[in-house]
Amino acid sequence: MNYDTLLSLIHHFGYAALYFALWLGIVGIPIPDEVVVMTGGAVTANGLLHSFPAFVLTYLGVISGLSLGYVLGRIFGISVLDRLQRRKKMNKWINFSKTLVDKYGSFALCISYFFPIIRHVMPYVMGLNKITFKRYALFSFTTGLVWTSIFFTVGYLVGDHAQEVGDLVYRYGLKLLWIPFVIAAVLFIIRYTSIQKKLQGRDKA
């Protein structure tokens, strides 16, 4: 499926096309998620779709697709990663995902959103690690809301140039874009840890 096909599907099926394009992204649709989300914003700018329902279906598509990865990892465990590792290019991404989890725990989900391939690998790893769905949803769904808001808004602003801008962001921009979010995540972790230590100190007292 190419960009023109995506636009054609949106014309014919409206909001549902945005949802399924993102939900099926987990199985390798060759359009970057960034481009799909930005296209969602773009088609609301030209009046083809209404902004609020388009954003909601886009967001639901993002979190549904990634949650499918979590469920597969949780149910099928190591066999899912073994299947992914048969693709030589995937090994480094799987190892990188595991490194993020070892360093940041559940916060690795927040960081992973801003790495195109890691974003899809991380749910498998989290499912494999048997993290509860409640905890997975807390970190993944909230970060997904922020991530979707960013690219949907950019798509709305750039309009018909969504594909070009989306491709540029996917190839180059994310190398810089994720940095402030990682910094924010680290600061949040430090703050959260500090509060927990204070609470534990009060309990002991």
C-alpha positions, -999 to 999 in steps of 0.1 A, spaced: 0 0 0 14 34 -10 4 70 0 -20 74 -28 -38 42 -19 -41 54 17 -57 87 5 -81 67 -17 -91 44 13 -97 75 34 -119 90 7 -139 57 5 -140 45 41 -133 77 61 -123 74 97 -121 36 96 -93 38 71 -71 57 95 -78 32 123 -70 1 103 -40 16 85 -24 21 120 -37 -11 136 -23 -31 107 10 -12 109 21 -39 135 23 -64 106 44 -42 84 23 -19 62 50 0 43 38 35 52 54 49 84 30 55 112 42 91 113 29 96 77 -4 80 85 -10 101 116 1 133 98 -23 124 69 -51 121 94 -44 157 104 -40 168 68 -74 155 56 -91 174 85 -73 206 74 -88 203 39 -123 194 53 -125 158 41 -129 146 77 -138 163 110 -109 169 134 -122 153 166 -134 119 153 -104 117 130 -80 123 159 -98 98 181 -98 70 155 -61 78 147 -52 75 184 -72 43 188 -54 29 158 -20 37 172 -27 21 207 -46 -9 192 -18 -18 169 8 -16 196 -14 -34 221 -17 -63 197 21 -67 199 19 -68 237 -8 -94 236 12 -116 212 43 -113 234 23 -121 265 5 -151 251 32 -167 228 63 -155 248 97 -162 235 84 -179 203 74 -144 190 108 -130 195 124 -160 180 103 -155 149 113 -118 147 150 -127 152 150 -148 121 152 -114 103 188 -104 108 180 -67 108 157 -71 137 183 -85 161 198 -51 169 164 -35 175 153 -64 198 186 -61 218 182 -23 219 146 -27 233 158 -51 259 186 -26 269 160 2 273 139 -21 295 169 -30 317 178 6 322 144 23 324 118 -4 332 83 5 322 94 40 312 111 24 282 76 23 266 76 61 267 110 63 251 102 37 224 75 58 208 101 81 193 121 53 177 102 41 146 111 4 147 116 2 185 80 15 189 67 -18 174 92 -41 190 89 -28 226 53 -41 232 65 -77 224 93 -73 249 69 -59 275 45 -88 269 73 -113 272 84 -97 305 48 -103 318 42 -67 327 5 -63 336 -18 -48 310 -28 -21 334 8 -10 338 14 -13 301 -17 8 293 -7 35 318 27 41 301 18 33 265 -16 49 262 -6 82 278 26 85 257 6 74 226 -18 103 232 11 128 233 28 112 203 -4 112 182 -12 148 192 22 160 179 21 143 145 -16 149 140 -12 186 146 19 188 124 -1 171 96 -29 196 101 -5 224 97 14 211 67 -17 199 48 -10 184 14 27 181 22 21 155 49 38 127 30 70 146 23 73 160 58 63 126 74 90 108 54 116 134 64 107 131 100 108 93 98 142 93 82 160 122 98 140 143 122 133 116 149 171 115 156 166 149 171 129 149 180 130 122 206 158 139 226 136 164 246 111 136 254 139 114 267 152 142 288 117 149 301 112 111 308 145 110 327 136 140 348 102 125 356 119 92 367 143 112 389 114 131 404 92 100 408 121 81 425 127 111 449 91 112 459 90 74 465 121 76 487 105 104 508 73 84 512 93 53 523 112 75 548 80 87 563 66 52 566 97 40 584 95 71 607 
